[in-house]
Amino acid sequence: MVRAGDTATLRAYAGAGVPVDPTNGKGDTFLMPAAYYGHAGTVTMLVTSGADPNRTNDRGQTPLASAVFEKELEVVKALVEAGADPHVGTPSAADTAKRFNMEEWATP
């Protein structure tokens, strides 16, 4: 559902009170695959429903760093607008952008 970017179904679940920040066995919340797979609309819906854009997984990764790594500019913009900090995480989104010579992506 999240990987496919099924925003409407996720919105219905969130509206019914289903938490938007549960984690899997790796500590990933719904935001991580939504960001990784480039679903900016899903990312926006999740953060407006209360998902934490700065929450790290068990490896210290953030959805923002994932979006930078995957070159998902619309997701990067959505996360930054939602308050994602490019300096949170290991490596951070800023570090990821620098590593791939994409510094402008850390703060679009």
VMD Tcl script that draws the C-alpha trace (Angstrom):
set ca {
  {0.00 0.00 0.00}
  {2.71 2.53 0.96}
  {5.18 1.31 -1.67}
  {2.46 1.65 -4.31}
  {1.61 5.18 -3.16}
  {-2.01 4.33 -2.34}
  {-2.63 7.66 -0.63}
  {-6.42 7.35 -0.61}
  {-6.39 4.08 1.34}
  {-3.76 5.36 3.76}
  {-5.80 8.54 4.30}
  {-8.88 6.43 5.07}
  {-6.93 4.36 7.61}
  {-5.47 7.48 9.22}
  {-8.94 9.02 9.34}
  {-10.18 5.92 11.13}
  {-7.51 6.36 13.79}
  {-4.83 3.94 12.56}
  {-1.41 5.29 13.65}
  {0.69 6.80 10.85}
  {4.06 6.15 12.50}
  {4.20 2.40 13.20}
  {7.56 0.76 12.56}
  {8.58 -2.48 10.89}
  {11.39 -4.78 12.02}
  {13.99 -2.30 10.73}
  {12.45 0.72 12.42}
  {11.08 2.14 9.18}
  {7.84 4.09 9.42}
  {5.45 4.51 6.48}
  {7.37 7.64 5.51}
  {10.52 5.72 4.61}
  {9.11 3.65 1.71}
  {6.85 6.52 0.64}
  {9.95 8.73 0.33}
  {12.15 6.04 -1.20}
  {9.62 5.18 -3.90}
  {8.90 8.81 -4.75}
  {5.32 9.22 -3.55}
  {5.25 12.93 -2.66}
  {1.47 12.96 -2.21}
  {1.64 10.07 0.22}
  {4.49 11.75 2.11}
  {2.47 14.96 2.42}
  {-0.62 13.10 3.62}
  {1.39 11.16 6.21}
  {3.08 14.22 7.70}
  {-0.16 16.22 7.77}
  {-1.68 13.23 9.61}
  {1.05 13.36 12.26}
  {3.98 11.30 10.94}
  {7.34 12.58 12.19}
  {9.53 13.57 9.21}
  {12.67 13.46 11.37}
  {12.20 10.01 12.85}
  {15.14 7.73 12.10}
  {15.05 4.00 11.51}
  {17.26 1.50 13.35}
  {20.18 2.38 11.06}
  {19.86 6.12 11.72}
  {18.40 6.85 8.28}
  {15.67 9.41 7.64}
  {13.04 9.61 4.93}
  {14.70 12.84 3.71}
  {18.09 11.16 3.27}
  {16.35 8.31 1.44}
  {14.62 10.75 -0.92}
  {17.91 12.54 -1.60}
  {19.65 9.22 -2.28}
  {16.91 8.23 -4.74}
  {16.87 11.72 -6.34}
  {13.18 12.23 -5.56}
  {13.09 16.03 -5.65}
  {9.33 16.40 -5.12}
  {9.57 14.21 -2.03}
  {12.57 16.20 -0.77}
  {10.57 19.41 -1.16}
  {7.53 17.92 0.60}
  {9.62 16.69 3.53}
  {11.51 19.97 3.93}
  {8.23 21.90 3.82}
  {6.94 19.55 6.54}
  {9.89 20.38 8.78}
  {12.38 17.62 7.96}
  {15.83 18.62 9.16}
  {18.55 17.86 6.59}
  {21.10 17.42 9.39}
  {19.26 14.63 11.26}
  {20.33 11.03 10.80}
  {23.39 9.02 9.91}
  {24.17 9.74 7.21}
  {22.03 12.85 7.14}
  {20.35 14.14 4.00}
  {22.97 16.89 3.87}
  {25.77 14.29 4.09}
  {24.10 12.16 1.42}
  {23.74 15.16 -0.88}
  {27.40 16.10 -0.41}
  {28.56 12.56 -1.05}
  {26.84 12.52 -4.43}
  {27.72 16.16 -5.30}
  {24.09 17.25 -4.92}
  {24.37 19.79 -2.10}
  {21.41 21.80 -3.45}
  {19.17 18.78 -2.77}
  {19.65 18.98 1.00}
  {17.73 22.27 1.15}
  {15.74 22.73 -2.05}
}
mol new
graphics top color blue
foreach p $ca { graphics top sphere $p radius 0.5 }
foreach p [lrange $ca 0 end-1] q [lrange $ca 1 end] { graphics top cylinder $p $q radius 0.2 }
display resetview
